[in-house]
Amino acid sequence: MSATIEHLESLIVDLPTIRPHKLSMTTMGCQTLVILRLTRSDGITGLGEATTIGGLSYGVESPEGIKSAIDTYLAPLLEGQPADNVNRLVALMNKCVRGNTFAKSAIETALLDAQGKALGLPVSALLGGALTSELPVLWTLASGDTAKDIAEGQKLLAQGRHNAFKLKIGARDLRTDLQHTRAIIEALGSQASIRVDVNQAWDASQAARGCAELDAMGIDLIEQPVAAHDIESLVRLSQRGNAAILADEAVASSEDGYDIARRGFTGAYALKIAKAGGPASVLRLAHVAQAAGIGLYGGTMLEGTIGTVASLHAWSTLPLAWGTEMFGPLLLKDDIVEKPLHFANSAVTLPATPGLGVTLDEDKLAFYRRKA
């Protein structure tokens, strides 16, 4: 008789960041994780994580809302169900609960972690098999201060830790953002790939001018320059210039990916397990992109180690033309796992042990979990 899901426990964890992280919609000094622990009737446990940015300033799910969705709706739905058929359980969640992809992603991750442990296989094997165990990782320069960003980039280049950088722009006026970007390209561009993330901050007119100037500077990739709903502008921008346009907030599901591709989008998709509903669910979007000839990029919600390694298991099964940005754990002052991921030589190593390959540090978890 197969094991059943015995209990789902969700915890909110607040971890300080190593420096302020400035985005177009907020500045982060702390990252809040929702950690999920799934216990099966055979004693095997699975871990999951759901992480968003800045409460409700980024998207429609907050840490508190994610925990409420899990505790109130998803846990009662799944407890007592057979634990070994992930597809069936995902279908059940999608039938009974609309949206809430962050919460579903944590649960799908925990199911895969537990199943991998039961079978003695890493999660990547459950997803079809890893193409590589070393995945490239960029670093985001987002202090909001040009001189500090340049110094940070130079230090990381000297250490050999990263050879690609993403700049967070869009919070200031266009002229200031372009000056900031140009200064960083002049300082670092001969040694590293430079990309920008506008986080939907520009209207169509600003984006037309901004993307043209960024392209002329030699920027490699421009992420979500316009609002997620402005698909026509996103498609139009992707068909101009040499810099690739990266669709992020505009594409979450395979249906989104198909719709944008059929309109003529020619850039790349930022894959995120939280947007799609989990490591297995995100592969449906990736396969649509591959069929349409659209590039792939392993995106992050600035997750901690559990969410990051869950994403890496999915990304390892794909040919990622634009690499990944799975640097979330490096942005945090501390960790809640016993053995952190290994970052070196502009890459991160995928754990090869069963399940996700990470174990919680119970003392750290108790220290950082939110008490009320």
N, C-alpha and C positions, 0 to 999 in steps of 0.2 A: 504494500500500500504506500502511495507516495506521501511525502511530507506535506503538511498544510502550513499556512501562514498563521502563526499563533498570536503575534503581537507586533504592532507598529508604534514606535516611540519617536516623537520629534522634539528636538531641542534647539533653542536659539542661542547662538554663540556670537559674541562680539570680540573681534580681534583688531588691535590697533595697526595702522599702516606705518611704514618706515618714513613716510613724508606725505604731505598733502597731495592728493591726486586730483587734478583739476580737469573737469569735463565741461562740455558746453552748458549742461543743465544743473550741475552741482559740483561741489568740491568735497572729496572724501578724506576723512582723517581716521576712519574706522570702517572695517568691513564686517557686515553681519551675515552669518551663515545659518541656514537651517539644516541641522544634521539629523538624518533619519537612521534609526536602528530597527531592522526587521528581524524578528526571531521566528524560526520555523519549529515545527513540532519535533524534528529530529535533533534539535539543539544547535543547528547551524545558524549563524547570524549573518546578515548582509548590511552593508553601509551605503547610504546615499547622501546627497547634498543638494540643496536648492539655494542658490545665491543670486540676488539681484543687486542693483546699484542705487544707493541714495533713497531708500524707502520707496515712495511712489513718484519720485522725481523722474525716474527713467521709464518705467513701464507700469502696467496695471496690476502687478502683483508685488506685495510688500512682504518682508519676512514674517510679520505678524499674520498677514492674510494667508500666506503659504502654510504656516503651522495650523491655522484654523481650518483650512481646507482638508489637510491631512487628518487632523484629530476628529473633526466633526463629520466628514463625509467619506473620505477615502479609506481610512482605517476600518471603520465598521463595515464598509463594502467588501473589503478584501480579507479580513480576518476569518479564518475557517476555510478559505479557498485552497485548493491544491496549489502548491508553490512552484511547480516545475514547468509550467507552460506559460512563459512570459507573454507570448502573443495573445493568448486567451485573456490574460489578466489585463493587458493594455487595452484590448478591445472592450472589456467590461468597464474599465475606468472611463474610456471615451464615450461609451454608451450612456453612462449614468451621471457623469460630471462634465459639464461644458468648460472648455478653456482650461485654465489652471495648469498650464504646461510645465511650469517650474515645479509645482508639487508633484505632478506625475513623473517628471524626470527623476526626482529624488527616489521615488518608489521603484521605477523601472531599473535605476542603477542598483538599488539594494537587492532587487530580485536577481539581477545578473550576477552580482557579487556572491550571493548565497549559492546560486546554481553553479557558478564556477568552482566554488569551494567544494560543493557536493561531488562534482565530477572530476576534480583535480585539474581543472583547466583555467587559464587566464581568460578574462572577459573578451579579449581580442579574438581568441579562438572561437568563442560562442558567436561572434559577429562575422565569422568567415575566415579569420586568420590575419595576422599582422604582416604587412609588406616590409616593415622596418621596425627596429627596436629603438632607433634614435630619431627623434623628430626635431626639426629646426624650431627655434623659439626666438621671436623678436622681443624687444623691450619698448615700453611706452614712455616717452619723455613728456611728463605732464605736470611739472611743478608750477607752470604758469609764468615762470621767469626765464627769459632767454639765456642769460649767462649761466644760470644754474643748470638748465637743460643741456647746454653745450658741455659744461664741466662734467655732468653726469655721463653723457654719451662718450666723452673722451676717456673717462675712467673705465667704463665698461669695455670699450674697444681695447684699451691697453691690457685689461685683464683677460681678453679673449672670450668674454662671457656672451657677447651678442655682436652680430654683424648686420643687424637690421633694426631700425627704429621707427616707431610710429609717433606722430605728434598729435596731441589733442588740441584742436582749434575750434573756433565757432562761438566761443563765449564773448569775444571782443569784436570790435568793428573789423570789417574786411581788410582795410588797409593795415591795421596793426597786426592781424593774423598773418598777412602775407609778408610783412617785414620780419616777423618772428621766424617764419618758415625759411625765408631766404637766408637769414643769418645762420640757421642751423645747417642748411644745405652747404653753405660756403665753408663751414667749420668741419662738417662730418661727411659730406656727400661723396667725397673721393674714396672713403674707406668703408662706407656702409650704404645699404639700401634705405632710402627715406620714404616713408608713407605718411599720410595724414588721415585723421578721422574727424569729420565735421559734426557728427552726431545730429544730423537733420537740421542744423542751425540756419542754413541759407534758404532764401526763396529762389525761384527759378532764375531771376535776373542776376542775383548775386552769384549763384552757382555757375552761370554761364561765364561770367567774368573771372570768378575765382578759380574755376577749374582750368580755364585757358592760361591764366598766369602761373598756376601750379605746374601745369604741363610744360610750360616754357622754362621753368626753373629746373626741371628734371625729376620731379616727383614721380615715383613708380606706381603708386596706388592711392586712390582717393576714395575714402569710405563714406558712404551715405551722406552726400552733400546736401540733399533735399529731404523734405518730410517723407515719411514712409508711404503716405497715401499718394504722393505725387509721382506715380509710376511713369507717366509720359515724359516728364523732365529727366528722370533717372535713365530711361531708355535712350533719350536724345543725347544726353551727356556721354553715355557709354559708346556712342558711335562717332565721337569726335576725339581728336588728339591721340597722343601716345600713352598717356597715363591710363591705366585700367581703372574702371569704376567698380567699387565693391558694394554690393547690395547687402545691407545688414538688417536693420529694422524692417525693411520692406519685404523680407522673405523669411518666413518661419517654417511653413509647411511645404510638402511636396506640391500641393495645389498652388501655393504662391509661386513656387519655382517654375511651374509649368506656365502659369499666366504671364509672368514677366518674360520668360524665354520666347513664348509665341509672339510677343509684341516686338521682338527684335533686340532684346538686351544682349550685349556682347561682352560683358565684364566678368565678374567673379561673384560667387556667393559666400558670405560669411556663415559657416555652419556653427550652430550653438545647440548643445543638447537641451538647454533650458527652454529655448524657443520651440523646439520640435517635440519635446516630451520625453527625451531620454536618449541614451547612446544607441539603442537599436532603432528607435523611431527616426532619428536624424538621418540615418542612411537612406531612407526613402527620398528625401530631398537631394542628397548627394547623387543618387542614381539618376534623378531627373536632370540635374545639372550636367552630368557626364553625357547623357544621351543628347543634350542640346549643345554640347561643345563649350560649356561655361566652366570657367576655372573654379577651383575649390580652395577655401581658406579655413583653417581651424580656429574658430573664434572663441572668446572667453567672456564670461560675465564677472571676471575677476574672482573666480571661485577659489576656495582653499584647496588643500591637497586632494581631498576626496573627490570633489567635483572636477578638478583638473585631471586627475588620473582617469576618471570615467570618460572624459572627453578624449584623452589620449588613446585609450583603447579603441574608440571609434575611429579617430583620425588615422591610426596606424594601419587600418585596412584600406585606406584610400590613397590615390595619387594626388597629393596636395601641391598644386602648381605654385601657390603663394605661401606655403609653410603654415606655421601656427603662431598664436600669441598667448600661449599657455603659461604666462609668467605670474599668474595670480599669487601663488605661494611666496614668490620672491618679494612681493609688495607688502607682505605681512611681517610684523616684528616677531611673531611667534607662531607655532604650529600646534595642532592638536593630534598629530599622529606620532607614532613611536619612531619611525624612520622616514624623514623627508625625502622627496624626490631628488634625483641627482641631476643638477644642471651644470653643464660644462661645454666649452667649445661651441657656443651658440646653439646648443641642443639640449634636450631632456631625454633621459633614458626611461623607456617603458618597463615597468616591473613585469617579470615573467612568472611569478608565483601564482597559485590559484586565486581566482576571483579578481578583485581590483589590484591586490598586492599591497595593500596598506592596512595598518592596524591602529586603532585609536589609542592615544595616551590618556588613560582615564583620569589621571591627576590633572593634566592640562585641561581636559574637557570640563571637569568639575570647577576649575578655577575660572574659566572664561565663559561658561554658560550663563545665560541671563537668569537671574533668580526670581524675577517677578515680571 
